[in-house]
Amino acid sequence: MADKTVIVHTDGACRGNPGPGGWGALLEWGGHCRELKGGEPETTNNRMELRAAIEALSTLKRRCQVELYTDSEYVRQGITQWMDGWKQRGWKTSAKKPVKNRELWEALDRQCQRHDIRWHWVKGHAGHPGNERADALANEAIDEMQGAKA
């Protein structure tokens, strides 16, 4: 990978919340493209948004400069604004309640230590090509999982 900057688009989807969910990620670098997707039978949208970022970053084998685009304010704010406070408070919110999805936040934090990441928010379902593709992958994952159950 001559150019170590990777452009990542992530998205999560859920049919019902909770309900069957999927995540999708589109990774682009040096003229190459890789698509990832997966799902869970009973989950939440926030969990799928987190999984998309975790899975995308864990796929990268060596330290990279990453431009990560998400339509999830939950993920972007969690990683850029809230996580340091959660850690200082022993994984408690400012209201002293346990942080939801802690195991996923910890997994994302581990991936963030491996890379240099700039987080970007994009409006979902607004025609942003990378976000639209990540959304399609997340929904394909749900469809495939539900088809496997039928």
Disulfide bonds with the S-S distance in Angstrom:
none
